Amino acid sequence: MKIAIAALAAAAAVTSFAGAAGAQPLARDASWGAINARQAQIEQRIDRGAARGDLTRREAARLQAESRQIARLEARYRIGGLSQPERADLARRLDRLEAQVAFERHDRQARRG
């Protein structure tokens, strides 16, 4: 009986440790949600611009491809946890994409047909 209780206690300790270790990268990387939220906002702007005719199909496709490229890079960076230089790189790339979206939406090119 004592062996079974000890085994259950050990299993509970391992489970709680594994849960804490699994949550640790998210706690260490507080910018995770901010980066994803920013990417989602930019993608919504691209979609709205395409729907309203502010972006041509070619412009929208190019901007969406750039957004996907940033998402792939972010996924590679997250494998080992985001470092400060990696966060700065992603922020810089998102800044550039955001500026491109704003420029293309206001360049007075209209979508045809």
GROMACS elastic network, one bead per residue, 0.5 to 0.9 nm:
[ bonds ]
;  ai    aj funct       b0    kb
    1     4     6  0.51725   500
    1     5     6  0.63421   500
    1     6     6  0.86128   500
    2     5     6  0.51253   500
    2     6     6  0.60602   500
    2     7     6  0.84965   500
    3     6     6  0.50496   500
    3     7     6  0.60405   500
    3     8     6  0.85910   500
    4     7     6  0.50048   500
    4     8     6  0.61566   500
    4     9     6  0.85652   500
    5     8     6  0.50814   500
    5     9     6  0.61037   500
    5    10     6  0.85365   500
    6     9     6  0.50476   500
    6    10     6  0.60908   500
    6    11     6  0.85548   500
    7    10     6  0.50904   500
    7    11     6  0.61229   500
    7    12     6  0.85900   500
    8    11     6  0.50387   500
    8    12     6  0.61139   500
    8    13     6  0.85855   500
    9    12     6  0.50887   500
    9    13     6  0.61868   500
    9    14     6  0.86704   500
   10    13     6  0.50776   500
   10    14     6  0.61957   500
   10    15     6  0.85536   500
   11    14     6  0.51414   500
   11    15     6  0.60653   500
   11    16     6  0.85775   500
   12    15     6  0.50696   500
   12    16     6  0.60954   500
   12    17     6  0.84967   500
   13    16     6  0.52244   500
   13    17     6  0.60854   500
   13    18     6  0.85481   500
   14    17     6  0.50756   500
   14    18     6  0.60468   500
   14    19     6  0.85304   500
   15    18     6  0.51163   500
   15    19     6  0.61361   500
   15    20     6  0.86245   500
   16    19     6  0.50542   500
   16    20     6  0.61908   500
   16    21     6  0.85646   500
   17    20     6  0.51038   500
   17    21     6  0.60502   500
   17    22     6  0.84833   500
   18    22     6  0.59864   500
   18    23     6  0.85792   500
   19    22     6  0.50733   500
   19    23     6  0.62757   500
   19    24     6  0.86369   500
   20    23     6  0.51556   500
   20    24     6  0.61167   500
   21    24     6  0.50737   500
   21    25     6  0.76718   500
   22    25     6  0.68196   500
   22    26     6  0.81398   500
   23    26     6  0.55951   500
   23    27     6  0.64726   500
   23    28     6  0.88094   500
   24    27     6  0.50886   500
   24    28     6  0.60223   500
   24    29     6  0.84264   500
   25    29     6  0.58821   500
   25    30     6  0.87711   500
   25    81     6  0.68093   500
   26    29     6  0.50185   500
   26    30     6  0.63732   500
   26    31     6  0.87767   500
   26    32     6  0.72759   500
   26    81     6  0.89885   500
   27    30     6  0.58663   500
   28    31     6  0.88635   500
   28    81     6  0.84451   500
   29    32     6  0.59378   500
   29    33     6  0.89413   500
   29    81     6  0.72557   500
   29    82     6  0.67568   500
   29    83     6  0.87059   500
   30    33     6  0.70109   500
   30    34     6  0.78722   500
   31    34     6  0.50689   500
   31    35     6  0.60662   500
   31    36     6  0.85969   500
   31    82     6  0.87959   500
   31    87     6  0.80189   500
   32    35     6  0.54751   500
   32    36     6  0.63943   500
   32    37     6  0.86295   500
   32    82     6  0.86822   500
   33    36     6  0.52188   500
   33    37     6  0.59344   500
   33    38     6  0.84714   500
   34    37     6  0.50946   500
   34    38     6  0.60872   500
   34    39     6  0.85923   500
   35    38     6  0.51781   500
   35    39     6  0.62238   500
   35    40     6  0.86581   500
   35    87     6  0.86293   500
   35    90     6  0.80383   500
   35    91     6  0.77934   500
   35    94     6  0.87337   500
   36    39     6  0.50441   500
   36    40     6  0.61418   500
   36    41     6  0.86477   500
   36    71     6  0.87098   500
   37    40     6  0.50771   500
   37    41     6  0.62403   500
   37    42     6  0.87261   500
   38    41     6  0.50919   500
   38    42     6  0.62806   500
   38    43     6  0.86448   500
   38    94     6  0.78683   500
   39    42     6  0.52030   500
   39    43     6  0.61898   500
   39    44     6  0.86219   500
   39    67     6  0.73657   500
   39    70     6  0.87476   500
   39    71     6  0.80492   500
   39    94     6  0.73565   500
   40    43     6  0.51004   500
   40    44     6  0.61471   500
   40    45     6  0.86867   500
   41    44     6  0.50666   500
   41    45     6  0.62993   500
   41    46     6  0.87360   500
   42    45     6  0.50710   500
   42    46     6  0.63316   500
   42    47     6  0.87057   500
   42    67     6  0.81634   500
   42    94     6  0.83187   500
   42    97     6  0.78926   500
   42    98     6  0.63398   500
   42   101     6  0.77614   500
   43    46     6  0.50253   500
   43    47     6  0.61829   500
   43    48     6  0.85758   500
   43    63     6  0.85629   500
   43    64     6  0.71104   500
   43    67     6  0.72717   500
   44    48     6  0.60078   500
   44    49     6  0.83995   500
   45    48     6  0.50617   500
   45    49     6  0.59502   500
   45    50     6  0.84829   500
   45    98     6  0.89027   500
   45   101     6  0.74314   500
   45   102     6  0.86076   500
   45   105     6  0.89678   500
   46    49     6  0.50944   500
   46    50     6  0.61588   500
   46    51     6  0.85845   500
   46    55     6  0.77511   500
   46    60     6  0.62391   500
   46    63     6  0.71723   500
   46    64     6  0.72749   500
   46   101     6  0.66310   500
   46   105     6  0.83893   500
   47    50     6  0.51516   500
   47    51     6  0.60982   500
   47    52     6  0.85926   500
   47    55     6  0.89388   500
   47    60     6  0.76187   500
   47    64     6  0.88427   500
   48    51     6  0.50300   500
   48    52     6  0.60103   500
   48    53     6  0.83907   500
   48    54     6  0.82142   500
   48    55     6  0.87850   500
   49    52     6  0.52562   500
   49    53     6  0.60014   500
   49    55     6  0.52288   500
   49    56     6  0.85311   500
   49    60     6  0.78182   500
   49   101     6  0.85003   500
   49   104     6  0.88603   500
   49   105     6  0.61606   500
   50    53     6  0.51966   500
   50    54     6  0.60151   500
   50    56     6  0.65717   500
   50    57     6  0.68839   500
   50    59     6  0.85230   500
   50    60     6  0.61483   500
   50   105     6  0.86729   500
   50   111     6  0.80747   500
   51    54     6  0.76821   500
   51    55     6  0.80649   500
   52    55     6  0.77170   500
   52   111     6  0.87622   500
   53    56     6  0.66201   500
   53    57     6  0.87824   500
   53   105     6  0.86123   500
   53   109     6  0.85942   500
   53   110     6  0.59076   500
   53   111     6  0.50418   500
   53   112     6  0.81619   500
   54   104     6  0.76016   500
   54   106     6  0.69707   500
   54   107     6  0.82428   500
   54   108     6  0.73210   500
   54   109     6  0.69489   500
   54   110     6  0.59812   500
   54   111     6  0.68173   500
   55    58     6  0.79260   500
   55    59     6  0.57863   500
   55    60     6  0.58610   500
   55   101     6  0.86826   500
   55   104     6  0.63824   500
   55   105     6  0.55116   500
   55   106     6  0.85212   500
   55   107     6  0.87775   500
   55   108     6  0.88648   500
   55   109     6  0.71134   500
   55   110     6  0.67609   500
   55   111     6  0.62521   500
   56    59     6  0.51401   500
   56    60     6  0.61580   500
   56    61     6  0.85273   500
   56   104     6  0.86980   500
   56   105     6  0.89175   500
   56   109     6  0.71516   500
   56   110     6  0.64037   500
   56   112     6  0.74170   500
   57    60     6  0.51458   500
   57    61     6  0.60364   500
   57    62     6  0.85436   500
   57   111     6  0.69795   500
   57   112     6  0.87919   500
   58    61     6  0.51447   500
   58    62     6  0.61449   500
   58    63     6  0.86113   500
   59    62     6  0.51854   500
   59    63     6  0.61502   500
   59    64     6  0.85387   500
   59   101     6  0.87484   500
   59   104     6  0.71219   500
   60    63     6  0.51615   500
   60    64     6  0.60198   500
   60    65     6  0.84995   500
   60   101     6  0.86000   500
   60   104     6  0.88205   500
   61    64     6  0.51188   500
   61    65     6  0.60858   500
   61    66     6  0.86316   500
   62    65     6  0.51135   500
   62    66     6  0.62914   500
   62    67     6  0.87044   500
   63    66     6  0.50767   500
   63    67     6  0.62359   500
   63    68     6  0.87240   500
   63    97     6  0.73191   500
   63   100     6  0.77781   500
   63   101     6  0.70305   500
   64    68     6  0.62240   500
   64    69     6  0.85950   500
   65    68     6  0.50989   500
   65    69     6  0.61775   500
   65    70     6  0.87243   500
   66    70     6  0.63130   500
   66    71     6  0.86803   500
   66    97     6  0.73678   500
   67    70     6  0.51928   500
   67    71     6  0.62933   500
   67    72     6  0.87668   500
   67    94     6  0.82014   500
   67    97     6  0.74276   500
   68    72     6  0.62043   500
   68    73     6  0.86149   500
   69    72     6  0.51412   500
   69    73     6  0.62416   500
   69    74     6  0.86051   500
   70    73     6  0.50336   500
   70    74     6  0.60857   500
   70    75     6  0.86229   500
   70    90     6  0.72187   500
   70    93     6  0.72277   500
   70    94     6  0.77337   500
   71    74     6  0.50125   500
   71    75     6  0.62333   500
   71    76     6  0.87573   500
   72    75     6  0.50841   500
   72    76     6  0.63901   500
   72    77     6  0.87113   500
   73    76     6  0.51230   500
   73    77     6  0.62169   500
   73    78     6  0.86542   500
   73    90     6  0.81954   500
   74    77     6  0.50017   500
   74    78     6  0.60968   500
   74    79     6  0.88734   500
   74    82     6  0.84292   500
   74    86     6  0.83546   500
   74    87     6  0.87874   500
   74    90     6  0.70850   500
   75    78     6  0.51353   500
   75    79     6  0.66576   500
   76    79     6  0.55771   500
   76    80     6  0.81167   500
   77    80     6  0.64641   500
   77    81     6  0.65124   500
   77    82     6  0.57728   500
   77    83     6  0.80987   500
   77    86     6  0.67942   500
   77    87     6  0.88046   500
   78    82     6  0.53112   500
   78    83     6  0.87791   500
   79    82     6  0.79857   500
   80    83     6  0.85183   500
   82    85     6  0.81765   500
   82    86     6  0.59042   500
   82    87     6  0.62951   500
   83    86     6  0.51703   500
   83    87     6  0.62438   500
   83    88     6  0.86660   500
   84    87     6  0.50664   500
   84    88     6  0.61849   500
   84    89     6  0.86113   500
   85    89     6  0.61103   500
   85    90     6  0.86646   500
   86    90     6  0.61970   500
   86    91     6  0.85276   500
   87    90     6  0.51663   500
   87    91     6  0.60951   500
   87    92     6  0.85560   500
   88    91     6  0.50307   500
   88    92     6  0.60625   500
   88    93     6  0.85741   500
   89    92     6  0.51135   500
   89    93     6  0.61907   500
   89    94     6  0.85825   500
   90    93     6  0.50885   500
   90    94     6  0.60627   500
   90    95     6  0.84817   500
   91    94     6  0.50650   500
   91    95     6  0.60270   500
   91    96     6  0.85989   500
   92    95     6  0.50119   500
   92    96     6  0.62503   500
   92    97     6  0.86764   500
   93    96     6  0.51016   500
   93    97     6  0.61923   500
   93    98     6  0.85362   500
   94    97     6  0.50065   500
   94    98     6  0.59513   500
   94    99     6  0.84933   500
   95    98     6  0.51164   500
   95    99     6  0.62116   500
   95   100     6  0.86495   500
   96    99     6  0.51460   500
   96   100     6  0.62061   500
   96   101     6  0.86955   500
   97   101     6  0.61520   500
   97   102     6  0.86342   500
   98   101     6  0.51490   500
   98   102     6  0.62866   500
   98   103     6  0.86290   500
   99   102     6  0.51299   500
   99   103     6  0.60790   500
   99   104     6  0.85534   500
  100   103     6  0.50684   500
  100   104     6  0.60031   500
  100   105     6  0.84209   500
  101   104     6  0.52472   500
  101   105     6  0.60088   500
  101   106     6  0.86188   500
  102   105     6  0.52294   500
  102   106     6  0.63097   500
  102   107     6  0.86456   500
  103   106     6  0.53567   500
  103   107     6  0.60090   500
  104   107     6  0.52781   500
  104   108     6  0.80889   500
  104   109     6  0.79868   500
  105   108     6  0.73708   500
  105   109     6  0.80685   500
  106   109     6  0.78157   500
  107   110     6  0.87309   500
